[in-house]
């Protein structure tokens, strides 16, 4: 499998990608909410580049539509804070099919005494044309554990990205991430036999992504991967336990 990663602004680099050459866009962009993560193991996280505005959103979505092949499916993470804005922009170019919910084992902090504990993130599922899903039709609640030992404040788990990518691409097809951070999407794509094109504007995160992609080993999908990954035993047991614990 081939990996092509670029250090720079994705809006500039996407201009050089040929039209209708990408099989999937799977990306976790800035949410436009000036996110400030808590502490890593030793130091506070740095602020995320371009997370204080959404000026980049429509140009990125427009270019994404141009480079995407016909009849392809795509994913974009989003926060509930700006979900209406993301949806309106995506619907100008793509067909928004669903809003997936990543159920995270454990919760983030916040107002510990005056608010519910946040335990999910949102993922837009949108299409250019129509592509059939691989494997069974799963529900839109996806229980995957959070990452311990993160190298980026909003780093996504590789198993979650493997699952999303595998549902709507075949081996040898190409996944694009314009906000690749430390490269989880690329590692996931590589490990399940997909090509990857990624862009990151932060030099330190780009270096980490480059290292991770060089270290990633090629893995083969088990025959039951698509059947089991969304409802992995550990995640689903936790989810079912949470449901039983809630007193209505």
MARRO-565381 format. One record per residue (C-alpha): residue in three letters; y, z, x. Coordinates in steps of 0.05 Angstrom, whole numbers, plus 5000, padded with zeros to 4 digits. Each point is the difference from the previous one (the first is absolute). Last residue first. Example, Ala and Ser with C-alpha at 12.3 -4.5 7.8 and 13.67 -1.06 7.14 Angstrom:
SER497951435273 ALA493150134973 
//
This chain:
UNK512556924295 UNK496750365057 UNK499349565062 UNK494050205043 UNK495249514968 UNK504549415017 UNK500950255071 UNK492550065009 UNK499249284976 UNK505049765051 UNK496850415057 UNK493149724983 UNK503049314997 UNK503150055069 UNK493850285033 UNK495349504967 UNK504049375012 UNK502049714933 UNK504249435025 UNK495349885059 UNK493350014964 UNK499149334964 UNK504149595049 UNK496350285060 UNK493049934970 UNK497849445046 UNK503050355060 UNK506149655028 UNK499449845074 UNK504350345051 UNK504149715057 UNK502650555044 UNK507250225001 UNK502750205069 UNK504549405010 UNK502650074928 UNK501450735012 UNK503849875064 UNK504349454969 UNK501550454941 UNK502250565046 UNK504649535038 UNK503049754935 UNK501250714978 UNK504150135063 UNK503849344995 UNK502050084927 UNK501049334965 UNK492749884984 UNK496849334980 UNK492749844986 UNK495449404994 UNK492650154991 UNK493549624996 UNK494550304958 UNK493150235023 UNK499450684969 UNK502150405061 UNK505749525015 UNK503150074932 UNK499750765001 UNK503050045070 UNK505549524979 UNK501650404937 UNK500150655040 UNK504849705052 UNK504650555023 UNK505749774954 UNK497849334971 UNK506349844961 UNK499249244992 UNK492550054988 UNK496249344993 UNK492549914988 UNK496449365019 UNK493149754979 UNK494049995046 UNK495750454956 UNK502049944927 UNK506050294964 UNK501350344933 UNK496150664997 UNK499050055076 UNK507450105014 UNK500850574951 UNK493750365025 UNK501649915073 UNK507050274988 UNK497250634967 UNK495050095056 UNK505649925053 UNK504050584972 UNK507549874992 UNK505350255049 UNK506450244967 UNK502650475054 UNK496849595057 UNK494950235053 UNK496050414950 UNK495250545023 UNK496850114932 UNK500249414953 UNK499850084925 UNK493449944963 UNK498649424953 UNK499550054924 UNK502049334969 UNK502150014927 UNK500749284976 UNK492949954976 UNK494949555033 UNK497749314978 UNK493749875039 UNK499449585063 UNK505249515023 UNK505849904952 UNK501749304976 UNK506549685021 UNK505749804955 UNK506849675013 UNK504450375049 UNK497950714986 UNK502350724997 UNK497050695010 UNK505450525011 UNK497650635034 UNK502550684980 UNK498950665037 UNK496650634976 UNK499450755008 UNK507050274992 UNK499850754984 UNK503650144935 UNK507150275006 UNK504050655000 UNK496250485046 UNK497749585058 UNK505849514996 UNK497249505049 UNK493450005037 UNK494949454998 UNK493350084966 UNK492650015016 UNK495049444990 UNK504649424985 UNK499349604935 UNK502449295014 UNK502449744934 UNK499949264986 UNK505549664961 UNK497449364968 UNK500749264991 UNK507149845025 UNK500549244999 UNK504049775060 UNK507049735012 UNK505250344956 UNK494750514980 UNK500150305071 UNK507450144995 UNK499650364933 UNK493950395021 UNK503150255065 UNK506350234964 UNK496150374946 UNK495550345051 UNK505850285039 UNK498850764997 UNK492749904980 UNK498749805072 UNK497149325019 UNK494249685036 UNK499349244996 UNK493549634987 UNK498349254993 UNK495549504965 UNK499449265013 UNK499449384956 UNK505049575038 UNK500950185074 UNK505250515018 UNK505449795050 UNK505249824947 UNK498650604955 UNK500750475059 UNK506649675018 UNK502850174930 UNK497150705003 UNK503250135068 UNK506849714979 UNK499650434936 UNK498450655036 UNK504449985063 UNK506250294966 UNK495850584975 UNK504050555035 UNK499350645041 UNK493049855024 UNK502249455049 UNK496350325059 UNK496150634984 UNK503150655024 UNK496650325059 UNK494650504986 UNK501250725022 UNK496350225062 UNK493350305022 UNK494449874951 UNK504349584955 UNK505250354959 UNK502649844931 UNK501849314980 UNK507149784985 UNK500249424952 UNK506849674992 UNK498049774930 UNK499649255008 UNK492449994998 UNK499049715069 UNK494249504997 UNK492550134995 UNK496849315002 UNK494249584979 UNK501849264994 UNK493749594990 UNK497449305014 UNK505849765043 UNK501149275017 UNK504049754940 UNK506449845038 UNK499850035076 UNK502250655033 UNK506349905042 UNK504750274947 UNK495550624996 UNK502550215068 UNK507350094978 UNK498650394937 UNK494650395038 UNK505150305047 UNK497050085070 UNK493850135041 UNK494649514981 UNK492650044989 UNK494949444998 UNK492850234993 UNK494149535001 UNK492950134976 
//
